[in-house]
Amino acid sequence: MCACRYRRSIMLCLGRGDEKLENNLEEHLASCPECTAEHKRAEQFRTVIGDYTRPEPDPAAWKRWDERLERNLDAIDRERVDKRRGRFHHLWSIRLGILSSAAAIFLLGIATGRLVLPPADTVEHVAESTPVMQFALTGTNSRAYIDRSKLLILGVTQTDPARYGGAANSNLDRMKRIARELLDEAPGLKERLADRQEYRMYALVSELEIILLQIAAFDEENTREQLELVQAGVEHKSLLFRINLENLVAETQTADPYLADTCNGL
Amino acid sequence: MSDSHDLIRMAARGDRRAFRILVDEHKGRVFALAYDLTGSVDDAEDLSQEVFLRAYRSLGQFRGDSAIATWLHTITVRIWIDMNRSAGVRVRNSSDPLDENMPQESSAFRASAADHPETRTEGSFIRGYVNRALDALSPRERSVFTLRFFEEQKLAEIGAVLSISEGAVKSHLFNAVRKMRQELAFLMEAL
């Protein structure tokens, strides 16, 4: 039995020639009877395979094949268009979903805010609600407080005690009411001033409190004496001067910080 | 770059006429290979249709590294091997009875082939025996044998089509030839 490489090669190179395998094959076949016999059988095999033919469809059959392919290609094109359209719709539905969710979250935020947070009706309410706002508004409130006190004191000091002789007077009632309102606000304002370490203003508000107490305690019978007492107290404590000075400092702080420091040092 | 590659590019951009030209150019060879693999006119028609549909779907993936004919052969062989690999699917061959479930339109080629004078000659007689002998091969052996003897491809080309090494091609081919010679021994004796 020939076990040389040609035997396998003879079988493998039956189709299109492989130059590497066919080299020197003729020479080997002349010297090897086993490979010659194998080659003969391979030739017979090639003859049989060579007689193999395929059916050849006629043009009409090809036409039907073409029509079938066209129908299938049309189906693929339609499928692609549908898929593209579906993808487009899918993308838009995602975008709409995101927009709807965002709108819902926004509305929910507003609703929650209205439910949880207190209504911002007044400046005071806001000031009470947050420490930062409270701090920011303290300066404004203290100035407003001393302005209102100043107006009240001016009203009291410029009133002629001789005109009050026991008869009820509407001006007196209004002064007492304003004095009580200012007295009510005084503890809160003093607390905030203490927090901000504004001791001069704190002292002024404390002394105003005494005068306001006196005004709030006016009675119809002793009005003249009480007016004189308050006027003397205001003058003695130079309250109007100090109020004017505070106002000047406040205005200067807004306009020129350097000058404000100078005033504060007074 | 060849005209065929230009046609592929045009077809990939959606030009159906370009694809039609490619189909007309290659459908004969694809059908022939499909017939060699399946041994049935009906199955060859279905397989060749599927090959061009698959090619149409994947035009964008053709990189142009190989000839279009090789690309189409690769698709043909792979679809056929996949069909055989699928559980319960057995590609019908010439000796099987006709499948009644096949679509009516696949009878187009069968009627045509039956009417052809070739079908009544010695050629059809040998074709029947060769087809039966080919049935004895595994799908991979049949693919290698068909590409080697009927399509006359080189071993390296066959390896590229089947994504196997040249050594594996030789091994499959050796086994295929051995089996075919056994199956066709009586015809070889008669020569």
Contacts between the chains, C-beta under 8 A, distances in Angstrom:
chain1	res1	chain2	res2	distance
A	8	B	174	6.5
A	11	B	173	7.8
A	11	B	174	6.2
A	11	B	177	4.9
A	11	B	178	7.7
A	12	B	155	7.7
A	12	B	170	6.1
A	12	B	173	5.9
A	12	B	174	6.7
A	12	B	177	7.7
A	14	B	148	8.0
A	14	B	149	6.9
A	14	B	177	7.1
A	15	B	148	4.4
A	15	B	149	5.0
A	15	B	152	5.5
A	15	B	153	7.9
A	16	B	148	7.8
A	16	B	152	4.4
A	16	B	153	7.3
A	16	B	154	6.5
A	18	B	154	7.3
A	18	B	155	7.1
A	41	B	181	7.1
A	41	B	188	6.9
A	44	B	188	4.2
A	44	B	191	5.2
A	45	B	177	7.4
A	45	B	180	7.2
A	45	B	181	5.5
A	45	B	184	6.9
A	45	B	188	6.0
A	47	B	188	7.9
A	47	B	191	5.9
A	48	B	126	6.9
A	48	B	130	7.3
A	48	B	184	5.3
A	48	B	187	4.9
A	48	B	188	5.9
A	48	B	191	7.2
A	49	B	130	6.9
A	49	B	149	5.4
A	49	B	180	7.8
A	51	B	122	7.3
A	51	B	123	6.7
A	51	B	126	4.5
A	52	B	123	7.9
A	52	B	126	5.8
A	52	B	127	5.7
A	52	B	130	4.6
A	52	B	150	7.3
A	53	B	118	6.3
A	53	B	123	4.1
A	53	B	124	7.7
A	53	B	126	7.6
A	53	B	127	5.9
A	54	B	32	5.2
A	54	B	35	5.1
A	54	B	36	7.0
A	54	B	127	7.4
A	55	B	35	6.9
A	55	B	41	5.8
A	55	B	109	7.5
A	55	B	112	7.8
A	55	B	113	3.7
A	55	B	116	6.1
A	55	B	118	6.4
A	55	B	119	6.4
A	55	B	124	7.8
A	55	B	127	7.8
A	56	B	113	7.8
A	56	B	116	6.3
A	56	B	118	6.7
A	57	B	31	7.4
A	57	B	41	7.7
A	57	B	108	7.7
A	57	B	109	4.8
A	57	B	112	4.5
A	57	B	113	6.4
A	57	B	116	7.9
A	58	B	112	4.9
A	58	B	115	7.4
A	58	B	116	6.9
A	60	B	112	6.8
A	61	B	108	5.0
A	61	B	109	5.1
A	61	B	111	7.3
A	61	B	112	3.4
A	61	B	113	7.9
A	62	B	27	7.6
A	64	B	105	7.0
A	64	B	108	4.0
A	65	B	27	7.4
A	65	B	31	8.0
A	65	B	45	6.4
A	65	B	48	7.6
A	65	B	49	7.3
A	65	B	108	6.3
A	65	B	109	6.9
A	66	B	23	7.8
A	68	B	49	6.2
A	68	B	105	5.5
A	68	B	108	7.6
A	69	B	23	6.7
A	69	B	49	5.9
A	69	B	52	5.9
A	69	B	53	7.5
A	72	B	49	6.5
A	72	B	53	5.4
A	73	B	16	6.8
A	73	B	19	7.5
A	73	B	53	7.2
A	73	B	56	6.0
A	76	B	53	6.6
A	76	B	56	6.1
A	76	B	57	6.4
A	77	B	16	7.8
